[in-house]
Amino acid sequence: MNVFVTGGAGYIGSICTEELLNAGHAVTVYDNLTEGHRSAVDPRAKFLLAKPEQEGDILNAVKSAKPDAIMHFAANALVGESMTNPKKYFHNNLVNALKLADAAVDCGVKKFVLVPPAPPTARRIACR
Ligand SMILES: NC(=O)c1ccc[n+]([C@@H]2O[C@H](COP(=O)([O-])OP(=O)(O)OC[C@H]3O[C@@H](n4cnc5c(N)ncnc54)[C@H](O)[C@@H]3O)[C@@H](O)[C@H]2O)c1
């Protein structure tokens, strides 16, 4: 299967990428490296430097990767910062996730694994 992994340079996404590759899948990693590290991405994966704020970047990335499945790990996940800068978290974790969901629909990707932000973060954001 051809899998598009967002946040694939981060903690969970990079391990998932490696496991997918070990299992024989092809992986495209889409990560803006705000928190992750390029060196954490398995060299067998294709890497796309994400610019999710740019109009059409997410859609174009999904279009070019032609994935069978999307696994979405890209998010800001720092609980403390989510309290001091909630708008950043709404925007990145919700708005950009919706853009990705739209891209999946537009590109006919039928398998989508959404990893929700860690429960404390989500709960705090919801209370704001
Ligand atoms: N680590 C945990 O124990 C844990 C537990 C439960 C849930 N989660 C959730 O899993 C997800 C991943 O967690 P993690 O620990 O791997 O975080 P992480 O910060 O290590 O990885 C997130 C990655 O996403 C990238 N990123 C952020 N916004 C992006 C965007 N808009 N487009 C492309 N790339 C973007 C970052 O550069 C980073 O590499 C988060 O939603 C987190 O809340 C994590």
The ligand as an SDF file (V2000), in Angstrom:
LIG
                    3D

 44 48  0  0  0  0  0  0  0  0999 V2000
    3.4240   11.2820   22.1030 N   0  0  0  0  0  0  0  0  0  0  0  0
    2.3810   10.8060   22.8100 C   0  0  0  0  0  0  0  0  0  0  0  0
    2.5340   10.1610   23.8550 O   0  0  0  0  0  0  0  0  0  0  0  0
    0.9690   11.0110   22.3080 C   0  0  0  0  0  0  0  0  0  0  0  0
   -0.1030   10.4330   22.9890 C   0  0  0  0  0  0  0  0  0  0  0  0
   -1.4020   10.6000   22.5120 C   0  0  0  0  0  0  0  0  0  0  0  0
   -1.6120   11.3380   21.3550 C   0  0  0  0  0  0  0  0  0  0  0  0
   -0.5690   11.9110   20.7250 N   0  0  0  0  0  0  0  0  0  0  0  0
   -0.8530   12.7040   19.5440 C   0  0  0  0  0  0  0  0  0  0  0  0
   -0.2160   12.1080   18.4080 O   0  0  0  0  0  0  0  0  0  0  0  0
    0.1720   13.1550   17.4960 C   0  0  0  0  0  0  0  0  0  0  0  0
    1.6890   13.0700   17.2420 C   0  0  0  0  0  0  0  0  0  0  0  0
    2.3730   13.1850   18.4920 O   0  0  0  0  0  0  0  0  0  0  0  0
    3.9610   13.1890   18.5820 P   0  0  0  0  0  0  0  0  0  0  0  0
    4.2910   12.9310   20.0100 O   0  0  0  0  0  0  0  0  0  0  0  0
    4.5230   12.3150   17.5220 O   0  0  0  0  0  0  0  0  0  0  0  0
    4.2790   14.7320   18.2690 O   0  0  0  0  0  0  0  0  0  0  0  0
    5.5640   15.3500   17.5730 P   0  0  0  0  0  0  0  0  0  0  0  0
    5.5560   16.8230   17.8910 O   0  0  0  0  0  0  0  0  0  0  0  0
    6.7890   14.5770   17.8950 O   0  0  0  0  0  0  0  0  0  0  0  0
    5.2340   15.1440   16.0240 O   0  0  0  0  0  0  0  0  0  0  0  0
    4.3450   15.9530   15.3090 C   0  0  0  0  0  0  0  0  0  0  0  0
    4.9840   16.2170   13.9770 C   0  0  0  0  0  0  0  0  0  0  0  0
    4.0740   16.9680   13.1730 O   0  0  0  0  0  0  0  0  0  0  0  0
    4.7800   18.0020   12.4870 C   0  0  0  0  0  0  0  0  0  0  0  0
    3.7720   19.0070   12.1760 N   0  0  0  0  0  0  0  0  0  0  0  0
    3.0770   19.8110   13.0270 C   0  0  0  0  0  0  0  0  0  0  0  0
    2.1470   20.4870   12.3600 N   0  0  0  0  0  0  0  0  0  0  0  0
    2.2570   20.1260   11.0600 C   0  0  0  0  0  0  0  0  0  0  0  0
    1.5330   20.4780    9.8800 C   0  0  0  0  0  0  0  0  0  0  0  0
    0.5130   21.3290    9.9100 N   0  0  0  0  0  0  0  0  0  0  0  0
    1.8720   19.8800    8.7170 N   0  0  0  0  0  0  0  0  0  0  0  0
    2.9070   19.0040    8.6640 C   0  0  0  0  0  0  0  0  0  0  0  0
    3.6240   18.6300    9.7500 N   0  0  0  0  0  0  0  0  0  0  0  0
    3.2820   19.1930   10.9280 C   0  0  0  0  0  0  0  0  0  0  0  0
    5.8890   18.4060   13.4450 C   0  0  0  0  0  0  0  0  0  0  0  0
    6.9880   19.0230   12.7930 O   0  0  0  0  0  0  0  0  0  0  0  0
    6.2690   17.0620   14.0550 C   0  0  0  0  0  0  0  0  0  0  0  0
    7.2750   16.4120   13.3070 O   0  0  0  0  0  0  0  0  0  0  0  0
   -0.2420   14.4700   18.1780 C   0  0  0  0  0  0  0  0  0  0  0  0
   -1.5350   14.7960   17.7220 O   0  0  0  0  0  0  0  0  0  0  0  0
   -0.2730   14.1000   19.6430 C   0  0  0  0  0  0  0  0  0  0  0  0
   -1.0850   14.9660   20.3900 O   0  0  0  0  0  0  0  0  0  0  0  0
    0.7280   11.7650   21.1610 C   0  0  0  0  0  0  0  0  0  0  0  0
  1  2  1  0
  2  3  2  0
  2  4  1  0
  4  5  1  0
  4 44  2  0
  5  6  2  0
  6  7  1  0
  7  8  2  0
  8  9  1  0
  8 44  1  0
  9 10  1  0
  9 42  1  0
 10 11  1  0
 11 12  1  0
 11 40  1  0
 12 13  1  0
 13 14  1  0
 14 15  2  0
 14 16  1  0
 14 17  1  0
 17 18  1  0
 18 19  2  0
 18 20  1  0
 18 21  1  0
 21 22  1  0
 22 23  1  0
 23 24  1  0
 23 38  1  0
 24 25  1  0
 25 26  1  0
 25 36  1  0
 26 27  1  0
 26 35  1  0
 27 28  2  0
 28 29  1  0
 29 30  1  0
 29 35  2  0
 30 31  1  0
 30 32  2  0
 32 33  1  0
 33 34  2  0
 34 35  1  0
 36 37  1  0
 36 38  1  0
 38 39  1  0
 40 41  1  0
 40 42  1  0
 42 43  1  0
M  CHG  2   8   1  16  -1
M  END
$$$$
